[in-house]
Amino acid sequence: MAIQHAVLALLAGGPSHGYQLKGAFEAAVGPQWGPLNIGHLYQILDRLSRDELVVAERQPQPIKPDRVVYEITPDGRAELARWLAEPSPRSGGFRDDFFLKVTAAARSGSTATVRAVLSNQRGHLLRELRNLDGLRRAADDPVVGLLLTAASRHVTADLSFVDDAEAVLLGDGGQLLAGLAASTSDQSSNEAGSAGSPPVSGSGAERAAG
């Protein structure tokens, strides 16, 4: 879990309490991540404590409620080192909502549906790209700038996929889409026919004899 290990990385620099960690995390990853929910952070810290990757110490305060300070353990440092040494797989593989949307639109056989799906996504990605470029120009932290550049490259790759889908699905005037829709319809008809057929218990002679 990426956030769990990011918390370990922050604690590797020294003990800290929850709101300090929240602020440090948000400053480290930049605005493209969004705010870290403090309740979720405490759930992560509880899990790290149960796994003995961090230890928690309750510190009394004169006016405010007691403060819980977390410190990384040797096992936590070992887990952080293991995580840093491994390559990172794609977080969602290729199970992407937009990919499924393109699949559904293509199987509909409608050029208008496909064109609308691709156009809507292209507009969304272009807006996201402009927003990321503005954030990157305003970023003072060079690491945050790198993360924003990486996010922009991901969006650019998604835009390339929209272009590829448009060329493949709409480049022949709708013939490919018509074929996809026909094959989907034939498959549905065959499955419905198979489901409605009575089971065959034997040959014609056997049924007659019975």
C-alpha positions, 0 to 999 in steps of 0.5 A: 500500500503506497500511503502506508510506505510513504508514512514509514518514509516520513517517520524514518526522518524522526518521530511525529504525530498525526497532524504533522504527518498529514502536513508533511505528506501533503507537502511532499506529494504536492497538490495533484494528490489532494488532501490526506484524510486524517481519519484514514491516516490514523487507520494506517498508523493503527495498522502499522502499530499492529504490524509492529512497524511503528510504535506509539507513545502517548505524550501528555500536554498541559492544556490540550488532550494527550498527543500520540507520537509515532516512531518507526521500528527496525522492522518498519525500516526493513519494510521500507527498504524492501518496498523501495527496492521493488519495482512498482506495478501499475496500480490498477493493471489495465482494468480501466473505466474508460477502456470498458466505456470504449468497449461498450460504445464500440459493441453498440455499433453506433458511430455517434456513441463512440464519437461522443465517448471519445470526444467527452474523454478528450475534453476532460483530459485536455482540461486536466492537462492544462490544470497540471501544467499550471500547478507544475509552473507554480510548484517550488519543490523540484520533487513535486514538479517531477510528480506533476510532470509524471502526471502530465505524461500519463494524461498525454498517454491517455490522450494518445489512446483516445486518438488511437481509438478514434482512428481504429473505430471511426476510420472506416466509416463505421464498418468495423463498428457494424461488424462488432455489433453484429457479432455481439448480436449473434453471440447473444442469440446463440446463447439464448437459443442454447439456454432455451433448448431442452436437454437431450437424454438419448438418441431418437430410437431410445426416446421412442422406445421409452 
